[in-house]
Structures are given as C-alpha cells and as structure tokens.
Amino acid sequence: MVGYLRSVGRVGSVIGVLFAGTAAPVSAQTVETKLLVRAVSRDAKIIGTNVGGAEITIRDVETGAVLAKGTQLGSTGSTELIMTKPRARGGTVFDTEDAGGFLATLEISKPTLVEVTAEGPLGTPQAVQRSSKTLWMVPGKDVLGEGLVLVLNGFAIRLESPMPEGTFPGGEPIGVRVHVEMLCGCPITPGGLWDADRIEVVARLLSGGEIVAETALGYAGESSKFEGALPASDPGEYWLEILAIDPERANFGRAEQRLYVTGS
C-alpha cells in the first residue's frame, strides 16, 4: 500500500559512461527505482503526521549526491501488528492502510550503494533523533511493502510547567510538570503498553553546569504526564533539565529550559 505516501522523484541520478573504440562517451540509461522508507520509534510505532513526521534523505554513497529527500507522513500503523501480535517471518507488520512512510523514486543506471537517513520527530525539536542505513539499490528492483525500516531511539519531552524563562520567588519549591511520550506520540501510562512504571523521569536544577537540586517526577494521573517539585534554591539563573530514562530498551530523552529564582 503505497499510493498514499509522498514521493520524491528524479532529485538526482547516477550516470554511467560507456566507451566503444574511439566513440564519444554515452550516458547509460537510468531506470526509475522505488524505495519505501519507514522511520519507527524504538519499542513503539511509526513516526507519523501526528508528531510532525520524519525527514528522510537518500544519498549516493560514492558521489554524495542527494537522490531523494522529503518528509515521512501518515498514521502510526496497527498497534496489534506492531506491538502485540507475534511476528512471523515474511508477515505484515508495517504495511497497512495509511501507515506512515516515505516513497522515493530514484533514477539509477547501475547498482548503487545508497545511505538512507531518518530524522524525527520533527514536531518536537528537542527530541529529534537520527538513524541511517546503507544498502545496494539495483535498477528496476523496487523496495516496497514493509520497506526499509529505520529505528529511532528515545522519548519526546515537553515541559508544561514552569513556562519558558519563568521566575520563582526564593524560599519556595519549584513545581515541575512534563509530558513524556514515545517518539511516535504513543502514550505512557502505568501498566500500559508503554509502561510508566518502567521509565524513570527526573528533574534537575543546574547552575554553572553543576547539579544543585534533583527530584524524581511521578505519574500525574493523566496519560504521559509526570510531575513533582524541586526544593527551594538561592536567587539566580538556572537551567531546568528533564530526563526520561529506560536503559533496558536504550530509550532516553532530554529537555531543558532556563528559569530564574528571585529574592524572597
């Protein structure tokens, strides 16, 4: 199912040169060859339109030329197939109706080693991660169906409180509330498919690069929300750092913003 995917065609090409005796060089004929790419969140689903999608870039490794570039859009795919149903070799996991992906049309004239890079989710700049693979593309041999899958590790974190550049009176604790989700936008809840009890969420207050206060943030009773309070600090300028940690699945997230503590 590829008709709903955005495609980029003829962005670049690889030209071969043939010689016949003393004849002038002749350009080899290029062949349109399709490559479907899917960027997915580690231990979660496809990175789709709901989180801004992912930027896909395809380069010729030999020449460095960009053969195709664009944004992966679409849905996050089937939760049952991706997350809960046992997988059989050759079975469908990602290739379902409206599932996100990026369909590129490359024009190549010979077997070409390409590097495919995915960066996302584009809707949360502090959460953007990158993954890349290389593979040989053979003229006329399309890669469709499940496509080439690139996995992005991490969490997306959005600070809800305090507000950017917020100020707090000295002598009072600093309340912190954040939204933490998988890179695909999948929700985190206690005991859920993406289990809040397995993820450590921490708030830190830094001054001059040194940690001056730290606290764990607990589940706030609402999907993907975590909250807590940092102890009162002396007046000054600080950076608030939020970390989401799941080493078992190699997923980590980080966000930061500046805040100020005023005199009491």
C-alpha positions as semicolon CSV with decimal commas, in nm:
position;residue;x (nm);y (nm);z (nm)
1;M;0,000;0,000;0,000
2;V;0,196;0,294;-0,125
3;G;-0,043;0,526;-0,304
4;Y;-0,096;0,747;-0,001
5;L;0,273;0,812;0,056
6;R;0,451;1,126;-0,056
7;S;0,713;1,053;-0,318
8;V;1,011;1,244;-0,447
9;G;1,125;1,171;-0,799
10;R;1,428;1,247;-1,006
11;V;1,611;1,450;-0,743
12;G;1,940;1,310;-0,862
13;S;2,080;1,042;-1,086
14;V;2,388;0,832;-1,136
15;I;2,529;0,841;-1,488
16;G;2,745;0,561;-1,625
17;V;2,987;0,612;-1,915
18;L;3,041;0,360;-2,196
19;F;3,323;0,358;-2,449
20;A;3,320;0,186;-2,786
21;G;3,652;0,222;-2,960
22;T;3,715;0,591;-3,016
23;A;3,347;0,687;-2,997
24;A;3,236;0,967;-2,767
25;P;3,109;0,871;-2,416
26;V;2,746;0,768;-2,400
27;S;2,528;0,811;-2,090
28;A;2,377;0,488;-1,961
29;Q;2,000;0,491;-1,946
30;T;1,860;0,550;-1,598
31;V;1,576;0,341;-1,461
32;E;1,311;0,459;-1,214
33;T;1,351;0,252;-0,899
34;K;1,126;0,289;-0,595
35;L;1,240;0,275;-0,233
36;L;0,989;0,287;0,052
37;V;1,135;0,400;0,385
38;R;0,970;0,380;0,727
39;A;1,108;0,553;1,038
40;V;0,977;0,394;1,357
41;S;1,010;0,460;1,730
42;R;1,210;0,204;1,929
43;D;0,971;-0,036;2,104
44;A;0,678;0,160;1,962
45;K;0,513;0,253;1,632
46;I;0,568;0,451;1,314
47;I;0,665;0,818;1,337
48;G;0,374;0,982;1,156
49;T;0,194;1,306;1,086
50;N;0,072;1,339;1,446
51;V;0,427;1,418;1,568
52;G;0,540;1,613;1,260
53;G;0,676;1,314;1,071
54;A;1,040;1,241;0,994
55;E;1,279;1,382;0,737
56;I;1,416;1,117;0,502
57;T;1,731;1,173;0,295
58;I;1,874;0,929;0,042
59;R;2,230;0,986;-0,085
60;D;2,458;0,816;-0,333
61;V;2,745;0,696;-0,113
62;E;3,000;0,717;-0,396
63;T;2,923;1,071;-0,512
64;G;2,748;1,223;-0,211
65;A;2,462;1,337;-0,435
66;V;2,115;1,361;-0,280
67;L;1,893;1,123;-0,476
68;A;1,573;1,196;-0,281
69;K;1,461;1,394;0,021
70;G;1,127;1,460;0,186
71;T;0,902;1,410;0,488
72;Q;0,756;1,083;0,605
73;L;0,386;1,129;0,679
74;G;0,090;0,903;0,756
75;S;-0,053;0,714;1,051
76;T;0,140;0,531;1,323
77;G;0,025;0,193;1,190
78;S;-0,153;-0,100;1,353
79;T;-0,095;-0,134;1,729
80;E;-0,192;-0,502;1,713
81;L;0,052;-0,592;1,435
82;I;0,341;-0,379;1,557
83;M;0,315;-0,422;1,933
84;T;0,110;-0,724;2,040
85;K;0,075;-0,990;1,771
86;P;0,361;-1,243;1,738
87;R;0,560;-1,182;1,422
88;A;0,605;-1,448;1,158
89;R;0,886;-1,432;0,907
90;G;0,761;-1,254;0,596
91;G;0,442;-1,138;0,769
92;T;0,295;-0,789;0,751
93;V;0,389;-0,557;1,037
94;F;0,403;-0,202;0,899
95;D;0,239;-0,226;0,555
96;T;-0,119;-0,139;0,650
97;E;-0,364;0,118;0,514
98;D;-0,247;0,478;0,566
99;A;0,061;0,366;0,762
100;G;0,335;0,629;0,753
101;G;0,630;0,608;0,519
102;F;0,826;0,791;0,252
103;L;0,823;0,662;-0,104
104;A;1,118;0,778;-0,313
105;T;1,165;0,730;-0,686
106;L;1,533;0,707;-0,767
107;E;1,679;0,727;-1,115
108;I;1,982;0,500;-1,130
109;S;2,169;0,335;-1,415
110;K;2,370;0,074;-1,225
111;P;2,376;-0,096;-0,884
112;T;2,416;0,196;-0,646
113;L;2,510;0,199;-0,279
114;V;2,284;0,447;-0,103
115;E;2,274;0,584;0,250
116;V;1,925;0,637;0,389
117;T;1,887;0,871;0,688
118;A;1,580;0,943;0,902
119;E;1,550;1,232;1,148
120;G;1,248;1,292;1,370
121;P;1,004;1,356;1,521
122;L;1,004;1,696;1,354
123;G;0,724;1,829;1,576
124;T;0,942;1,819;1,890
125;P;1,283;1,969;1,805
126;Q;1,446;1,878;2,139
127;A;1,351;1,514;2,081
128;V;1,484;1,473;1,725
129;Q;1,696;1,161;1,679
130;R;1,875;1,026;1,374
131;S;1,923;0,680;1,225
132;S;2,081;0,568;0,898
133;K;2,150;0,257;0,692
134;T;2,326;0,175;0,371
135;L;2,204;-0,068;0,106
136;W;2,255;-0,151;-0,258
137;M;1,978;-0,046;-0,493
138;V;1,954;-0,230;-0,825
139;P;1,789;-0,053;-1,121
140;G;1,427;-0,158;-1,164
141;K;1,418;-0,364;-0,842
142;D;1,171;-0,177;-0,620
143;V;1,173;-0,200;-0,239
144;L;0,808;-0,171;-0,131
145;G;0,573;-0,344;0,116
146;E;0,730;-0,329;0,461
147;G;1,003;-0,113;0,312
148;L;1,340;-0,025;0,464
149;V;1,285;0,026;0,838
150;L;1,497;0,271;1,039
151;V;1,459;0,273;1,418
152;L;1,487;0,596;1,622
153;N;1,556;0,561;1,995
154;G;1,434;0,800;2,261
155;F;1,145;0,985;2,424
156;A;0,980;1,314;2,336
157;I;0,953;1,552;2,634
158;R;0,751;1,873;2,652
159;L;0,768;2,097;2,959
160;E;0,428;2,223;3,072
161;S;0,540;2,393;3,392
162;P;0,734;2,608;3,455
163;M;0,687;2,822;3,148
164;P;0,996;2,920;2,945
165;E;1,207;3,187;3,117
166;G;0,980;3,154;3,422
167;T;1,060;3,320;3,754
168;F;1,016;3,184;4,106
169;P;1,044;3,354;4,444
170;G;1,332;3,236;4,659
171;G;1,244;3,013;4,952
172;E;0,967;2,829;4,764
173;P;0,977;2,490;4,590
174;I;0,965;2,486;4,210
175;G;0,676;2,284;4,070
176;V;0,754;2,083;3,755
177;R;0,507;1,916;3,518
178;V;0,607;1,747;3,191
179;H;0,459;1,546;2,908
180;V;0,663;1,237;2,813
181;E;0,573;1,013;2,520
182;M;0,731;0,774;2,274
183;L;0,880;0,935;1,962
184;C;0,573;0,822;1,767
185;G;0,344;1,001;2,013
186;C;0,232;0,677;2,181
187;P;0,106;0,738;2,538
188;I;0,283;0,627;2,856
189;T;0,067;0,500;3,144
190;P;0,123;0,275;3,450
191;G;0,087;-0,088;3,346
192;G;0,007;0,018;2,990
193;L;0,153;-0,098;2,662
194;W;0,417;0,170;2,720
195;D;0,454;0,131;3,095
196;A;0,520;0,440;3,308
197;D;0,646;0,213;3,587
198;R;0,944;0,112;3,371
199;I;1,051;0,467;3,289
200;E;1,245;0,693;3,525
201;V;1,165;1,064;3,487
202;V;1,395;1,309;3,666
203;A;1,406;1,688;3,706
204;R;1,737;1,860;3,774
205;L;1,829;2,219;3,850
206;L;2,171;2,320;3,721
207;S;2,389;2,625;3,783
208;G;2,718;2,666;3,601
209;G;2,684;2,312;3,471
210;E;2,661;2,166;3,822
211;I;2,354;1,990;3,962
212;V;2,225;2,186;4,262
213;A;1,893;2,003;4,308
214;E;1,730;1,688;4,174
215;T;1,398;1,509;4,216
216;A;1,208;1,217;4,065
217;L;0,887;1,303;3,883
218;G;0,592;1,071;3,944
219;Y;0,299;0,981;3,722
220;A;0,046;1,264;3,746
221;G;-0,271;1,056;3,695
222;E;-0,308;1,157;3,331
223;S;-0,169;0,985;3,023
224;S;0,200;1,075;2,966
225;K;0,203;1,340;3,244
226;F;0,465;1,346;3,521
227;E;0,509;1,598;3,799
228;G;0,700;1,683;4,113
229;A;0,874;1,971;4,291
230;L;1,234;2,078;4,322
231;P;1,344;2,221;4,659
232;A;1,380;2,595;4,711
233;S;1,700;2,745;4,573
234;D;1,902;3,062;4,618
235;P;1,831;3,356;4,387
236;G;1,996;3,333;4,048
237;E;1,976;3,199;3,692
238;Y;1,935;2,823;3,647
239;W;1,874;2,560;3,383
240;L;1,597;2,308;3,437
241;E;1,684;1,971;3,285
242;I;1,435;1,685;3,241
243;L;1,550;1,329;3,171
244;A;1,339;1,026;3,073
245;I;1,533;0,701;3,115
246;D;1,474;0,341;3,003
247;P;1,816;0,177;2,960
248;E;1,669;-0,171;2,906
249;R;1,530;-0,054;2,570
250;A;1,805;0,201;2,502
251;N;1,548;0,482;2,514
252;F;1,646;0,816;2,665
253;G;1,502;1,167;2,635
254;R;1,614;1,512;2,745
255;A;1,467;1,862;2,751
256;E;1,583;2,185;2,911
257;Q;1,487;2,546;2,967
258;R;1,612;2,845;3,159
259;L;1,447;2,979;3,473
260;Y;1,517;3,240;3,736
261;V;1,485;3,245;4,114
262;T;1,428;3,593;4,257
263;G;1,494;3,725;4,605
264;S;1,239;3,622;4,867
